[in-house]
Amino acid sequence: MNATEITSVERYLRTRFNNPGLSVKARTTKDDSADVVLNSEFLGVLVKVVDEGETSYDLQVKATDVADIEHYLQTRFNNAGLSVKARTTKNDSADVVLDDEFLGVVYNEEVEDRLSYDFNMTILEMDLK
């Protein structure tokens, strides 16, 4: 990701989550991703995706306790407007909503008999303009 993309996504995230403490930092090892930091603490990874000429950015944030997933996201993003809503057709994921607007999905992920949750948020290039 180049500096312009990082600045655009950082501005979008700060505005979207109403949190000026969010930062996007370039990674030295991968050109297609960046670290997302909240007040100097690692929050997740942002991955650039180009599909059929369309660019989007996937924000991947890990959480560890399903009972506290909504509270975890509200605390991590410092935004009480975030909520997690069960999906009617799937039991391995839930929708993440901010003030009644869909933001992304939390998926159950089981690795070596440990259950964790993966929050995925896609940011369309048009959202950055």
N, C-alpha and C positions, 0 to 999 in steps of 0.2 A: 504494500500500500504506500502510495506516495504522500508527501506532506500535506498536499491540498485535500486528499481524501480523508486523512486522519483529522485534520482541522474541521472539515465539514461534519464528519460523524461525531466528533467530540461536541461540537456546537449543538447538533441535533439531540444527542443523548442528554446533555445538560438542560436543554429546553424541555424535552419530552418528560424527563423525570423531575424537572424543577429542582435540580441539584447541581450547583456550581462546583462541587467537589469531585465530580466525575472527570476523569482524564483518559485520553487514549494515547498510548505510547507505542512507538514503532518497535518491532522486534528485530533483532540483528540476525536471527537465524532463518526467518521465513519472510518472503516478500508479500505473501498474500494474507497476512494476519497481523494483528496488533494486540497488545495487552490493554485491558480496561481496568483502571485503577480508581478507587474511591478513597479520597483523603489518604493517599500514599499506601493503601492496602490493596493487594491484588484482588480483583473481583471476578474476572473472566477473560475470555479470549474473543476477539472480533475477527471473523474470517470473511474475506472478500470472495464473492461467488459471481462468476460470469457464466451465464447460461443463455445461449442463443442470442448473444449480443446485449443482453440485459444484465446490468450490474446490481447486486444487492450485497448486504453485509449481514452476516449471522452472528448475533451475540450469544455466546455460550457461557452460562453461569451455572456452577454446581451448587447444590444444596444437599443436606444430608438427612433431614427428618421430615417425613410427610406431614405429620401432625402440625408442624410449625412452618410449613412452606410459605404460606401467605405472610406470616409474621416475619419470617426470614427475609423475604423479598422486600417487604415494607421497610424493614430495618436497614437492609443493605443499600437500598436505593433512597432511603430517607424520605419515603413518600407513602402516606397512609391511604392514598387513593388507589393503590394496587390491590387487586383481589384475585383469588384463584377460584375458578368455577369448574365443577365436575362436568365432564362431557357425557352426553346421553348415550352416545354410541360406542364409546371406548372406556375401558377401565384401567388402561395403562398410561393415561395422560390426562391433563387438565388444562383449561384455557387460562391464560394470564390476561387480566383486563385492567386498564387504567381509566378510572372515571367513566365506566361503561363502554370504552373503546378497546377492541381486541388488540393485544400487543404481541402475544406469542403463546407458546405451548410449553408446559412442563411434562417431561416424559419420565416414567419409571425406568431405571437402569440397574440391572443386577450384574455385578462383577464379583466372581469368587464368593458367592453366597452373601454378598453385602449389597443391600438396596440403597441406591442414591437416586437423586433426581437431577435432570438436566433441563435447564431453561433455555429455550431457543427463541430468539427474536430476530426476524428478518427486517432489515431496513432497506427499503427500495431507494434506488438512486434519485427518483423523483421526489422523495420525502426530504432529501437534503437541500433542495432548491427553494 
